Amino acid sequence: MILTQVLVFLFGLSSGILMRIGFERYDDRYRYPMRQFQELRKRIISSLTLHMALLCSPAFVPTDGSKLNAEEHVKASDELRALSADLDSFISTLYSPRSSIEKWVTKNAQRDLPPRGDLVQAKDNLMGLSHAFFLPANTRDDSGDRGERNRKHANRIRQLLRAPG
């Protein structure tokens, strides 16, 4: 009788421990990257929205050696570059050769995490937009066309990251 109770207790304890280990592995492998991506996506979308006015009216870079007087443009450009680097780091970590998540992402494409190709394209577009804050001084100002192009790039980034709305 006591032996049966001890065995039941040990089986119950071991099954609880195994379940916890399995959940931790699942959480580390799949849920944590999803939370990381959602946070990164939130920062990217927020930054694009915040800096859209600057993207539609780029600063002219002086060619005579005088100082560029556009601190907001420089900060915004640096922020988009940093977000592009963060996204590149996320891609490199998530889709490393030792990671099995790429098959999982491919199988579950309807979820929030886009395929690797879309993330790489979003990263490249972010880096490209970081350069759109500036124009050489002797450039013709076609800011209406430029603003529309930049808005299309920002919307493309949103689509690639599967941002709602």
N, C-alpha and C positions, 0 to 999 in steps of 0.2 A: 504494500500500500504506500509506504513512504517512498520507496524506490520509484513508483509510478508518478507520484507528485513531484519528485525531484526531476525526473525526466521531462515531465510536462513543463515545469518551470524552465529548464535548460533549453528545450525546443522553443518555447515562447520567447525567451531572452535572445537566443541566437537568431530567430526569424526577425525580431525587432531590430537587432544590430545589422543584419543583412539588408533589410529594407532601408535603414538610414544610410548605409554606405551606398546603396544603389541610387537613392534619391540625391545624395551629395554629388555623385558622379554625373547624374543627369543634369543637375542644377549647374555644375561647373561647365559642362560641355555645351549645353543648349540654352538654358535660361539666362545665364550671366551674359553671354555674348548678345542675346536679344536686348537685354536691359542696357548694355553698353551702346549698342547701335541706336536704340531709341533716344538715349541721352545725346549722343553725337548728332543724330538727325535733328533733334530739337535745337541744338546750338547752331547748326548750319542754317536751318530755316529762319531762325531768329536773326542771325547775322545778315542773311540776304534781305530780309524784310527791312531791317534797321538801316542798311546802307544802300537801299535802292535809289534814293534821291541822289546820293553821291555818284552812283554808277551812271545815272542819267545826265549828270553834269560834271564831266571829268575836269581835273585841274591841268593847266598848261604848264609843262616843264620848260623853264627858261633855257635858251641855248647860249646865252651870253655869260654863263658861269655864275649868275646871281642865285641867291638861295630860293629854293622852292618854298612858297608860303601857303602850304595846304596841309596842315597837321592832321585834320580830320581824314583827308584822303589817304595819307600815309598810314594812319592807325587802322583804317578800314581795310586797306590793302594787306597790311601785316596780319590782321585778324583772319582774312580769308586764306592767306597762305598757311597760317598755323592750322586752320581747320582742314585744309587740304592735306597737310602733313599728318594730322591726327587720323584722318580717314585712311590715308596710305598705311599708317601703322596698324590700324584696325584690320585692314584687308590682309596685310602681311601676317599678322598674328592669327587671324581667324582661318585663313586659307593656307596655312602652312602645310607642308607635305605630311606631317605627322597627324594633322587634324582630320577627323572623319566628318566634320560638319558640312563640307561641300556636298557630299552625297545627300545629307539630310536636307540642306537648303534646296538642292535640285528637286528632291522628292516632294518637299513641302513649299513649293514656290508661291503658293497662295498666301503664305504667312508674310509678316512684315519685312523679313530680311531678303533684300534683292540678291540676285546672282552676282558672282564676282565681276563679271564684265560690266554690269551696270554700275557697280561701286567704283570701278577703275575709271569709267567714263565720267562719273560725277566728280571724282577727284581731279581729273584733268580739266573739266569745265570750271571747277572752283579755282584752280590755279590760273586758268585763262582769265577769269573774271577779276582776279586780283591785279592783273595788269591793266584792266580797263579803266582804272581810276585816273589815269594820266594820259596826256597827249603831248607830243612835241609842240613847241611854241608856234611854229610856222605851219601848223596843220589847219586845213579848212575845217570850220566847226559845222559838222552835220549832226549836232547833238540829238535831233529828233530821231534820225535813223539809228544813231549809236545807242540812244536810250532804249529804243525798241529792240535792237539786237541784244543788248544786255538783259533786258526783261525776258526775252525768249530764252537766253542761256540760263537765267535763274529759274524759270519755269521748267526747263529741261532737267535741271538738277533736282528740282522737287519731284518730278516724275520718276527719275532714276532712283531716287531714295524712297519712292512710294509714300510720299508725304500726303496725308489726306487734305482735301480742300484744294 
